[in-house]
Amino acid sequence: MLYIVPTPIGNLKDITLRALEALKEADAVFCEDTRRTVQLLSHFGLQKKLFRYHEHDERSVAAAMGWLRSGRSAALVTDGGSPCISDPGRKLVALARQTGIKVTALPGPSAVIAAAAGSGLPCDSFVFLGFLPRSRGRIIKALRAAFELHKTVILFESPFRLKKFLALAREEFGPGLTAVVAREISKIYEEWTGGAIDGTIAKMEAAGDVKGEVVVLLRPPEAPEEPEEAPGPGPEAGLP
């Protein structure tokens, strides 16, 4: 059995009861950084065998699969949030499913969903781009393709590149772009900055150095908010 276990992105109280249960039951924990994970487990009074899982190291993937094939269970975690969502885990999950190993994914903390909910932007459907490529041309290409869908776009960005990225988006897509920056979600210094992109850029410049985990939400000016559909007839419709 492979448990996909989301862990807190900031506040440790965001851990779920099911996540704690899975961590207790698993024979081992596969993690990004053993130092971070041991702190999490210690906070909740848990002691587990830890293995560092490296998605791009074939030996690491093979070792994890060997553990699972032996009939033992494991909980897959990352440093924060849900595994496999711009974090390691997809390859292991795919191999486990291909070989008939049972996989269960637990719901839990997600910076993407928290940012979508707290942004005030239309997010009935949205485009999530994860971390964008580094080159200017590929960034523009990815954003342009996403904006053509007329949806809110959500992405992760490094705090060291945030200002440069916002300036690029403003230059390429104009002042009508709406930009929301959610920083340190669920942590002590949680901060939300948003509105017309010029105003967002000005606020970020005035704030000085940007630190912490950053989620950016962009809304193109030509993306109107779709009206909600009227509810269909209820179960008693047509009854006398």
VENRA-V441107 format. One record per run of one state. SS is the DSSP state (A for helix, B for strand, O for the rest). FROM is the first residue (numbers start at 1). TO is the last residue. Records with the same first field share a line. If there is no record, write none. Layout:
BEGIN
SS->FROM-TO + FROM-TO
END
This chain:
BEGIN
O->1-1 + 5-6 + 8-11 + 15-16 + 26-28 + 32-33 + 44-49 + 53-57 + 70-73 + 77-80 + 82-89 + 99-102 + 106-110 + 120-125 + 132-135 + 148-151 + 158-161 + 174-177 + 184-190 + 208-213 + 220-240
B->2-4 + 7-7 + 29-31 + 50-52 + 74-76 + 81-81 + 103-105 + 126-131 + 152-157 + 178-183 + 191-196 + 214-219
A->12-14 + 17-25 + 34-43 + 58-69 + 90-98 + 111-119 + 136-147 + 162-173 + 197-207
END
